[in-house]
């Protein structure tokens, strides 16, 4: 047999060199093959699991009184030198398993309990033969037992077999016993002759001797199976015979036992008979006791039921009883303020009593009782009587309360004194009955319709009277001179200063009307919604303002306090939006406030008559109030403001239409020259309109600008076309005047800037046409000659043009002589013609510059054509012509 690598000293030294830095002592080193494949049925590894050569080195290291054990896996580097690859601590070794799929038994696995991934199969170590395997495993097990004090789990190999192998391969000392004549002779086997060294046996010497003695009893050769079987049969028969003999010897004892059993059976039978008699008597007694208990239980249950029934009937009678004081209040009590507490208590009792007789609160078995039906009918009659009495009282109360206020003139504005409406006392008196209205709603919801109608009718009279008196006095006390509405009429002198009066008091009066009445109407709407028990959100949140203007209530906060309407019902703040309730509320608010809009319209119409431009500022004021109205319950107030805005827009549109008619009337006048009168007046009008813009009235003004300017430009075109000879002069003068008058405003107003650029383009076009007419009038023959040349250049080469009829060199000399012989006089005539028909002298310098530039451009084109087509001909140069024009 080949020498084991465990005895390879060179291998041990290589391992010690590789592990020199660890200062560990090598116990054993041996070559192995490492693989991760599984053994197939044929005992061969899979193709993908090729074995790799490795060296296992078992080492120890002393640390104080403890010794640590390690298992090193070393691999061969490129140069054949061993280097550490893996390190395992033997204290974590939990299992040693010999792979059963390997028929040679040389492959085993080591299981460690500290491996991170248990899902990866541990490596398999394959030895050269079983002896090498046993050497490694015995070394590992002995170190675990000595150093760690425990053994890992061993799977796939018998420990006894390992012990026997260890005994055979451990160096031993044997004794030979001879005859006394020969004397004792002892022989020993040297340790160096052994192939395997084992440090310690797995079983003790005494255990091993006992085991050998036991096994020695049955040790036979391989061919002695039949003899062994015969021996076992003989031993079994001997045991059975011994058992039968023992039974026969004990027969007298068995007879005594049987006699005792018969006597005991007789006693048991007697006792069973007595127990049957006692059981029958007990059964009869049990039946009697149960009968008595059943009768007692029924009597006790009947007593309990009767007691509970009496209690329930007492409770029902208590619920059905109508207290006399409540009955008196509901049927004939007074509704004075001093008696309202008693009436409210009676209402609460009646509501709870009716609710107590309804299905959820009343047991269904009581519902068909005659007493309950009669009592429900009596309560319904009480409810109907009280609701009728309370509704009639409240209708009369609302009417009398408003009539009293209307009859007192001190509540309204009077001559020389504007009176702010004050409804604090009215709301305070109404609040007395707010709780009553809540109970009326819970008792009979239908009764609120007539009450709401009566309240709206009465208060509508008061509100309309207050608005009418306030509006009349407001107009009478406002001092403002009326401005004429004629702004753009052609008959008015162009230098007349129109509409210079200050009319700011008019828009201030309108703003004051809104400041006083819009918050009042919103407060009244909110008060009405909560007072009349509409299930809608709060119209104005606590601490909020109706119009977004903090100064609205500053003058008299106490008068505009809502008087705690929010605490009429604790559940008001939980009421959600209800479409049906909102529709009913808006209908009632229409009845409450309808007609008051006429007084607002009157103020708007009055302001329009004084100064139509004040519609701009009034529109902005109205827009600000509209943006402050966000609550759903203020529908009518928003409708009123929208109608006011529409009315103001309509009146302003009326003014714009009238002004456009004034512009159009210029068309029917006699022949007009120079700047039309409405051009400078529009600038004045636009300046005034810009001063009146407030808030969101920008769109209104921009629309007016668009209509004004469009009409102005159309009318200007019609007037200019009436006399084609002076059309361009008319256009350029008026477009220039439009730009000059609106230069500052166009820099600030985008809409006017757009029309400014439009006028600028039209002005440039008119200038170009007029200048071309003047140039062609003075130099017609010269530039017609140029035009004929340019037309022919599209069809024939330039060198053939001098041979065409009328375009010869002689013709060129004639044209130049006739047109340019007295060019300075022609240019002077051109300047005089430009000056003659122009009414706006300030435009002459710029127009003359444009004219000279245009003429010079045309002459330069002529000179280039001559140099190209008639190179031998001489004409005045462009530089000479530029100097001549500069000196003019």
Secondary structure as the mmCIF struct_conf table of DSSP 4:
data_model
#
loop_
_struct_conf.conf_type_id
_struct_conf.id
_struct_conf.beg_label_comp_id
_struct_conf.beg_label_asym_id
_struct_conf.beg_label_seq_id
_struct_conf.end_label_comp_id
_struct_conf.end_label_asym_id
_struct_conf.end_label_seq_id
HELX_LH_PP_P HELX_LH_PP_P1 UNK A 2 UNK A 4
HELX_RH_3T_P HELX_RH_3T_P1 UNK A 5 UNK A 7
HELX_RH_AL_P HELX_RH_AL_P1 UNK A 9 UNK A 18
TURN_TY1_P TURN_TY1_P1 UNK A 19 UNK A 19
HELX_RH_3T_P HELX_RH_3T_P2 UNK A 20 UNK A 22
TURN_TY1_P TURN_TY1_P2 UNK A 23 UNK A 23
STRN STRN1 UNK A 25 UNK A 35
TURN_TY1_P TURN_TY1_P3 UNK A 41 UNK A 42
BEND BEND1 UNK A 43 UNK A 43
TURN_TY1_P TURN_TY1_P4 UNK A 47 UNK A 48
STRN STRN2 UNK A 52 UNK A 63
TURN_TY1_P TURN_TY1_P5 UNK A 64 UNK A 65
STRN STRN3 UNK A 66 UNK A 76
TURN_TY1_P TURN_TY1_P6 UNK A 78 UNK A 79
BEND BEND2 UNK A 80 UNK A 80
STRN STRN4 UNK A 82 UNK A 89
HELX_RH_3T_P HELX_RH_3T_P3 UNK A 90 UNK A 92
STRN STRN5 UNK A 93 UNK A 98
TURN_TY1_P TURN_TY1_P7 UNK A 100 UNK A 101
TURN_TY1_P TURN_TY1_P8 UNK A 103 UNK A 104
BEND BEND3 UNK A 105 UNK A 105
STRN STRN6 UNK A 107 UNK A 112
TURN_TY1_P TURN_TY1_P9 UNK A 113 UNK A 114
BEND BEND4 UNK A 116 UNK A 116
TURN_TY1_P TURN_TY1_P10 UNK A 118 UNK A 119
BEND BEND5 UNK A 120 UNK A 120
HELX_LH_PP_P HELX_LH_PP_P2 UNK A 121 UNK A 123
STRN STRN7 UNK A 124 UNK A 126
BEND BEND6 UNK A 128 UNK A 129
HELX_RH_AL_P HELX_RH_AL_P2 UNK A 130 UNK A 143
HELX_RH_PI_P HELX_RH_PI_P1 UNK A 144 UNK A 148
BEND BEND7 UNK A 149 UNK A 149
STRN STRN8 UNK A 153 UNK A 155
BEND BEND8 UNK A 156 UNK A 157
HELX_RH_AL_P HELX_RH_AL_P3 UNK A 159 UNK A 168
TURN_TY1_P TURN_TY1_P11 UNK A 169 UNK A 169
BEND BEND9 UNK A 170 UNK A 170
STRN STRN9 UNK A 173 UNK A 176
TURN_TY1_P TURN_TY1_P12 UNK A 180 UNK A 182
STRN STRN10 UNK A 185 UNK A 188
HELX_RH_3T_P HELX_RH_3T_P4 UNK A 191 UNK A 193
BEND BEND10 UNK A 195 UNK A 195
BEND BEND11 UNK A 199 UNK A 200
BEND BEND12 UNK A 202 UNK A 203
HELX_RH_AL_P HELX_RH_AL_P4 UNK A 205 UNK A 217
TURN_TY1_P TURN_TY1_P13 UNK A 218 UNK A 218
TURN_TY1_P TURN_TY1_P14 UNK A 222 UNK A 223
HELX_RH_AL_P HELX_RH_AL_P5 UNK A 225 UNK A 249
TURN_TY1_P TURN_TY1_P15 UNK A 250 UNK A 250
HELX_RH_AL_P HELX_RH_AL_P6 UNK A 251 UNK A 320
HELX_RH_AL_P HELX_RH_AL_P7 UNK A 324 UNK A 332
BEND BEND13 UNK A 336 UNK A 336
HELX_RH_3T_P HELX_RH_3T_P5 UNK A 337 UNK A 339
HELX_RH_AL_P HELX_RH_AL_P8 UNK A 340 UNK A 356
TURN_TY1_P TURN_TY1_P16 UNK A 357 UNK A 357
BEND BEND14 UNK A 358 UNK A 358
TURN_TY1_P TURN_TY1_P17 UNK A 359 UNK A 361
BEND BEND15 UNK A 362 UNK A 362
HELX_RH_AL_P HELX_RH_AL_P9 UNK A 364 UNK A 367
TURN_TY1_P TURN_TY1_P18 UNK A 368 UNK A 368
HELX_RH_AL_P HELX_RH_AL_P10 UNK A 370 UNK A 407
HELX_RH_3T_P HELX_RH_3T_P6 UNK A 409 UNK A 411
BEND BEND16 UNK A 412 UNK A 412
STRN STRN11 UNK A 414 UNK A 414
TURN_TY1_P TURN_TY1_P19 UNK A 415 UNK A 416
STRN STRN12 UNK A 417 UNK A 417
HELX_RH_AL_P HELX_RH_AL_P11 UNK A 424 UNK A 431
TURN_TY1_P TURN_TY1_P20 UNK A 432 UNK A 433
HELX_RH_AL_P HELX_RH_AL_P12 UNK A 434 UNK A 443
HELX_RH_3T_P HELX_RH_3T_P7 UNK A 445 UNK A 447
HELX_RH_AL_P HELX_RH_AL_P13 UNK A 448 UNK A 477
HELX_LH_PP_P HELX_LH_PP_P3 UNK A 481 UNK A 484
BEND BEND17 UNK A 485 UNK A 485
BEND BEND18 UNK A 487 UNK A 488
TURN_TY1_P TURN_TY1_P21 UNK A 490 UNK A 491
BEND BEND19 UNK A 492 UNK A 492
TURN_TY1_P TURN_TY1_P22 UNK A 494 UNK A 495
BEND BEND20 UNK A 499 UNK A 499
BEND BEND21 UNK A 501 UNK A 501
HELX_RH_AL_P HELX_RH_AL_P14 UNK A 504 UNK A 531
TURN_TY1_P TURN_TY1_P23 UNK A 532 UNK A 533
BEND BEND22 UNK A 539 UNK A 540
TURN_TY1_P TURN_TY1_P24 UNK A 542 UNK A 543
BEND BEND23 UNK A 546 UNK A 548
HELX_RH_3T_P HELX_RH_3T_P8 UNK A 550 UNK A 552
BEND BEND24 UNK A 553 UNK A 555
TURN_TY1_P TURN_TY1_P25 UNK A 557 UNK A 557
HELX_RH_3T_P HELX_RH_3T_P9 UNK A 558 UNK A 560
TURN_TY1_P TURN_TY1_P26 UNK A 563 UNK A 564
HELX_RH_3T_P HELX_RH_3T_P10 UNK A 565 UNK A 567
BEND BEND25 UNK A 568 UNK A 568
TURN_TY1_P TURN_TY1_P27 UNK A 570 UNK A 571
HELX_RH_3T_P HELX_RH_3T_P11 UNK A 572 UNK A 574
HELX_LH_PP_P HELX_LH_PP_P4 UNK A 575 UNK A 577
HELX_RH_AL_P HELX_RH_AL_P15 UNK A 579 UNK A 593
TURN_TY1_P TURN_TY1_P28 UNK A 594 UNK A 596
HELX_RH_AL_P HELX_RH_AL_P16 UNK A 597 UNK A 610
TURN_TY1_P TURN_TY1_P29 UNK A 612 UNK A 613
HELX_RH_AL_P HELX_RH_AL_P17 UNK A 614 UNK A 628
HELX_RH_3T_P HELX_RH_3T_P12 UNK A 632 UNK A 634
HELX_RH_AL_P HELX_RH_AL_P18 UNK A 635 UNK A 665
HELX_RH_3T_P HELX_RH_3T_P13 UNK A 666 UNK A 668
BEND BEND26 UNK A 669 UNK A 670
HELX_LH_PP_P HELX_LH_PP_P5 UNK A 671 UNK A 671
BEND BEND27 UNK A 674 UNK A 675
HELX_RH_AL_P HELX_RH_AL_P19 UNK A 677 UNK A 692
TURN_TY1_P TURN_TY1_P30 UNK A 695 UNK A 697
HELX_RH_AL_P HELX_RH_AL_P20 UNK A 698 UNK A 721
TURN_TY1_P TURN_TY1_P31 UNK A 722 UNK A 722
BEND BEND28 UNK A 723 UNK A 723
HELX_RH_3T_P HELX_RH_3T_P14 UNK A 724 UNK A 726
HELX_RH_AL_P HELX_RH_AL_P21 UNK A 727 UNK A 741
TURN_TY1_P TURN_TY1_P32 UNK A 742 UNK A 742
HELX_RH_AL_P HELX_RH_AL_P22 UNK A 743 UNK A 746
TURN_TY1_P TURN_TY1_P33 UNK A 747 UNK A 748
HELX_RH_AL_P HELX_RH_AL_P23 UNK A 750 UNK A 778
BEND BEND29 UNK A 779 UNK A 779
HELX_RH_AL_P HELX_RH_AL_P24 UNK A 780 UNK A 792
TURN_TY1_P TURN_TY1_P34 UNK A 793 UNK A 795
BEND BEND30 UNK A 796 UNK A 796
HELX_RH_3T_P HELX_RH_3T_P15 UNK A 798 UNK A 803
BEND BEND31 UNK A 804 UNK A 804
TURN_TY1_P TURN_TY1_P35 UNK A 805 UNK A 806
BEND BEND32 UNK A 808 UNK A 808
HELX_RH_AL_P HELX_RH_AL_P25 UNK A 809 UNK A 820
TURN_TY1_P TURN_TY1_P36 UNK A 821 UNK A 822
HELX_RH_AL_P HELX_RH_AL_P26 UNK A 823 UNK A 836
TURN_TY1_P TURN_TY1_P37 UNK A 837 UNK A 837
BEND BEND33 UNK A 839 UNK A 839
HELX_RH_3T_P HELX_RH_3T_P16 UNK A 841 UNK A 843
HELX_RH_AL_P HELX_RH_AL_P27 UNK A 844 UNK A 869
TURN_TY1_P TURN_TY1_P38 UNK A 871 UNK A 872
HELX_RH_AL_P HELX_RH_AL_P28 UNK A 878 UNK A 887
#
